[in-house]
Amino acid sequence: MPKRTGPRNSNATWAKLKYDRRIVATAVVTQSSVIYSDDKHIRTLAKRAKIEVIRLADLPLPPEDAQKLGLEAPGDVTEPSPQELEEVRAEIEREEGGEAAP
C-alpha cells in the first residue's frame, strides 16, 4: 500500500487536501518562489517543497492614495431639495410621455 504523504489526524476533507496539493504542485512546476496564503495546510505542503509562504496579514498596506476609491463619505451626501425632486419627477414624466404622480 502506498505511503500517505499528507497531514495526518486532520479535519480537512480529502478533496481539500487534493486541492491544496494541486496549488503547491502548480507553484513547484512554475518555479514560483512564494505562495500568498493563510491556509495552514498549504503552508505545511509549501514548506516541504521549500517554497516561501507569506500570510495575507503580513503584506504591507498600499499607500494611502491607492486605498481611496473616490467615493463620497456618508457625511458628504445631502438629501435632494423639494425643487430637485420636482425637476426629476418632471424629467421622468417627459421621458415616459405620461403624467407624474402627485
C-alpha positions in Angstrom: 0.0 0.0 0.0 1.4 3.4 -0.9 2.6 5.6 2.0 0.3 8.5 2.7 2.2 11.8 2.4 -0.5 14.3 3.5 -1.1 15.6 7.0 -2.5 13.1 9.5 -5.3 13.5 12.0 -6.7 16.4 10.1 -10.3 17.5 10.0 -9.8 18.7 6.4 -11.6 16.7 3.7 -9.7 14.6 1.2 -10.9 16.9 -1.6 -9.5 20.0 0.1 -6.1 18.2 0.7 -6.0 17.3 -3.0 -6.8 20.9 -3.9 -4.0 22.2 -1.6 -1.6 19.8 -3.1 -2.5 21.0 -6.6 -1.8 24.6 -5.6 1.6 23.7 -4.3 2.4 21.4 -7.2 1.5 24.2 -9.6 3.9 26.5 -7.7 6.6 23.9 -8.0 6.1 23.3 -11.7 6.0 27.0 -12.5 9.1 27.5 -10.3 7.4 30.0 -8.1 9.4 31.2 -5.1 6.4 32.3 -3.0 2.7 31.5 -2.3 0.4 34.0 -0.7 -2.0 32.1 1.6 -3.4 31.9 5.1 -4.2 28.2 4.8 -2.2 26.1 7.2 -2.2 23.0 5.0 -0.8 25.0 2.1 1.9 26.4 4.4 2.8 22.9 5.5 3.0 21.5 2.0 4.8 24.5 0.6 7.4 24.3 3.4 8.1 20.7 2.4 8.6 21.9 -1.2 10.9 24.7 0.1 8.5 27.5 -1.2 8.1 30.6 1.0 4.6 31.3 2.1 3.5 34.8 3.0 0.4 35.3 5.0 -2.0 38.0 3.8 -1.8 39.8 7.2 1.9 40.1 6.7 1.5 42.1 3.4 2.2 45.8 3.7 -0.7 48.2 3.2 -0.7 50.1 -0.1 0.0 53.8 0.0 -2.9 55.9 1.4 -3.8 57.3 -2.1 -4.1 53.8 -3.6 -6.7 52.9 -0.9 -9.1 55.6 -1.9 -12.0 54.6 -4.2 -13.2 58.1 -4.9 -16.5 57.6 -3.2 -18.2 60.2 -1.1 -18.2 59.7 2.6 -21.7 59.3 4.1 -21.4 62.7 5.8 -20.9 64.4 2.4 -24.2 63.1 1.0 -27.1 65.5 1.2 -30.8 64.9 0.7 -32.3 66.4 -2.5 -34.3 69.5 -2.1 -38.1 69.5 -2.9 -37.2 71.5 -6.1 -34.7 68.9 -7.2 -37.2 66.2 -6.6 -39.8 68.0 -8.7 -37.3 68.5 -11.5 -36.5 64.8 -11.6 -40.2 63.9 -11.5 -40.9 66.3 -14.4 -38.0 64.8 -16.4 -39.3 61.3 -15.8 -42.7 62.4 -17.0 -41.3 63.9 -20.2 -39.3 60.7 -20.9 -42.3 58.4 -20.3 -44.8 60.7 -22.0 -47.2 60.5 -19.1 -48.2 62.3 -16.0 -46.1 62.3 -12.9 -47.8 61.0 -9.8 -48.7 63.8 -7.3 
